[in-house]
Amino acid sequence: MTDYCDDMNGLTSPSGNDDAATTTAAAQFTSRPAVGCVPLMLRGGGGQGGPDAGGSAGRAPLPAAAIRLRLTLIGRVDAWSLASQRVLPRTRKARALLAVLALGGPQPIARSRLAGLLWSRRGAEQARGSLRQALHELQEVLRPVGVPLLAATRTTVALDTEPIWLDVREVMRATPDRPEPLDLLDGGDLLADLDGLDAAFDLWLAEQRRRLRGGAVAIAVACGVARKVCTR
């Protein structure tokens, strides 16, 4: 992962103050993205209002017994229930929808935004229909989890991320005393198997990868393991 090393060049302040550089990088990571991008969460939360907009931001991780779904977004997308049953949607669009909702959760996301990300080449009515089908697929495949995770209204969709173990969130929770979650980055690029899904989604994905990379580097500097991150 040589891109991490490239990003490290911007984390050294002229005075050599690593703490100041880390603060700057973290601030850049948490800044609100361009309209049309669902922000990647930092230490838990994140929705349309930004990474710190309510939700689970700043909350302590749930006990292992409260987790009902294990969702992997770094590398290939995968999802498993508490009973070790795979609950991964069959279609790539439904998998992408799950990923977008997870990265934006628990904040609701406008249906129009979701449709625009995944079906940008279709007319509005057809895109909304495709979104409904993908949501139905998600609801059915997540049924074995045993708790309702999706909350849909006529205008928005939200994913309850509280009972979900999410690798991206774990990376953002790494600390100097607990840097091990950074090892999850060895899995590969964010949503590595979803490139080329839709032009709008590709742009969104490139931005989310940049934000994850920048956030991980900032945390690695704070944890004193920047060299380890750079060698990936």
N, C-alpha and C positions, 0 to 999 in steps of 0.2 A: 504494500500500500504506500507507494512513494508519494502520493498526494498529501499524506499527513506530513511528510518532511517538508514539502513545499509550503504548507500552511504554517509550519513552525517558524519560518523566516519572519512572519508577521507578528509573532508572539514575543519578540525580544525588543524591549523598549530601548531608546538611545542611551538611557542611563544604566541599562543592564538590570533594571528592576523587574524581575520575573513576576512578582505579585501584581504590579501595575499592568503588565502585559496581559496577564491572565484575566484580570478584571475587564480590560478592554475587549478581549476576545469573547468573553462571556456576554458582555453587553451587546456586541454585534450579533451573537447567536440568538439572543432573546428579542431582538428588535422585530417589529411587526413586518411580515413579508408583504410582497406586492399583492394587490387585489387578485383573487383567483387562486391563491395558494393557501392550503390548509397548513397552519404552522405546526412544526414538529415540537412535541412537548419537551420541556426541560424539567427534570426531576418531578415528573408526574403529570402535570396538567397540560392544557393547551386546547384551544378551540378557535372559533372565528375571532374572538377578542384578543388573541395573543397567548403566549405560553403561560402567563400568570393569571389568566382570566378565570378565577374560580375553579370549579371542578376539583380534581385531585391534586392540584399544584401544592407542593409543600407538605402533603400528607405523608405520614409514615407508611411504609409498605404493610400490606395486610399480612396477617399470619398465614403460614402455608396452608392451614386447614380451610381458610376462607377462599382460596384461589380455586376457581372452577374451570378455567381455560388457560392453556399455555399456548401463546401465540408468538411465533418466530417470524420476524420481518427482515432480519439481517441475513443475507444469503437468499436461499429459496424460501418462499412463504410456506409455513406449515402451522397446523393447529391441532391440538390434542385436548380431549376432555380429561377430567379428573380420573375417569375410569380407564384411561389409556386408550380411548377410542379416537381415531382420527376423524376430525370434523372439518376437513378442508373442503371448501367449495370446489365443484368440478370445473367450472369455467374460469378462465383467467380474469374476465371482467368482474365476476363476483369476488374473486380473491383480491383484486385491486380495490374494490369497494370496501371490503373488510379492512384492508390496510389503511385506506384513507380515513375511515371512521375511527380506527384505533389510534392513529396518529393525531387526529383532531379531537378525540374523545376526552372527557365525556360531554363536551359542548355539542349542541346540535348544529348540523351543517345543512344548508339550504339544498333542497332537492335540485334546484336549478344549477347549483354549483357542481354537484355530483354528476348530473347528467352532462354538463358541459365538459367536465374532465374526462369522462369515459366514452362519450358518444358525441364528440364535437362535430362530426361530419354528417350527423343526421338532423333532420328537422326537429323542432322542439317537441312536438307531440310524439314522434317516434322515439326520441331520446327518453322522454318520460316513461313511455311504455317499457323500454328496455331496462330502465332503472327499476321499475316495479317488478319485472321478472327476476332481476338480480337480487333484489331484496327478498323476494319470496324464496329463492334458492338459499340465501343466507339464513333465513328464519328456519327453514327445514333442516339444513345441515347442522345448525347450532342447537337443535332441539335436545340432543343427548346431554348437553351441558347441564341441563336441569334447572336453570334459572333464566328468566327473560333478560337478554342482553340488548336487544334492539328496541328503540322507542321511536316510532314513526308517526308523524302527523301529516297533514295534507301538504305542508310546505317544508318540513325539515325531517332529518333522520339523525339519531344519536346512538352511540354505542356506550353502554355502561362499562367503563374500563376498571372499575373497582375490583371485581372478582377475576381480573385477567392478569396473568403474568406476561409481561411484554418485554422482550429482550432490549428494545431501544430504550425503554424507560429504565431498565436495570443499568445500562451503560451510563445514562445520565445521573444515576444515583451513586456512582463510584466516588469514593472519598480517599484521602491519604491513608486512612486506617483500613479501608476496604477497596483496594484498586482492582480486585479480581474481575469485576464485571467488564472491565475494558477488554478482557480476553474474548468476549463475545464478538468483538469486531473481526476476529479471525474467520468468522463465518462467510465473509465476502461483502459485496456491495448491498446496500439497502434495496430490497425487492429485486434481487438479481435476476429473477426469472420473469419479470414483467416489463422488460424493455420492449418498445415498439408496439405497445397496446393501442395507443392513440396519440396523436401529435400533442394535444393539450396535456394529456397525462405525462408524456415524456418530459415536457417542460417543467411540470410540477415535480416530477420525480428527481430531475436534475437539481432543482432547488433544495429538496428535502435531503438529498445526499450531501450537498454542500453544507447545509446547516448541521447535519449529524457529524460530518467530518470536523467542522469548526468547533462544535461543542465538545467533541471527544478530545480534540487536541488541547483545548482550554483546560478540561478536567485532568488530562494526563499531565500537563504542566503543574497544576496544583497538587497532583498526587506524586510528583517527582518521578514519573515513569515515561516521560516524553520520548526518551530514546527507544524504549520498548515499543511504543506505538509507531514510531518512525520506521522501524525495521520490518513492519508488516507489509 
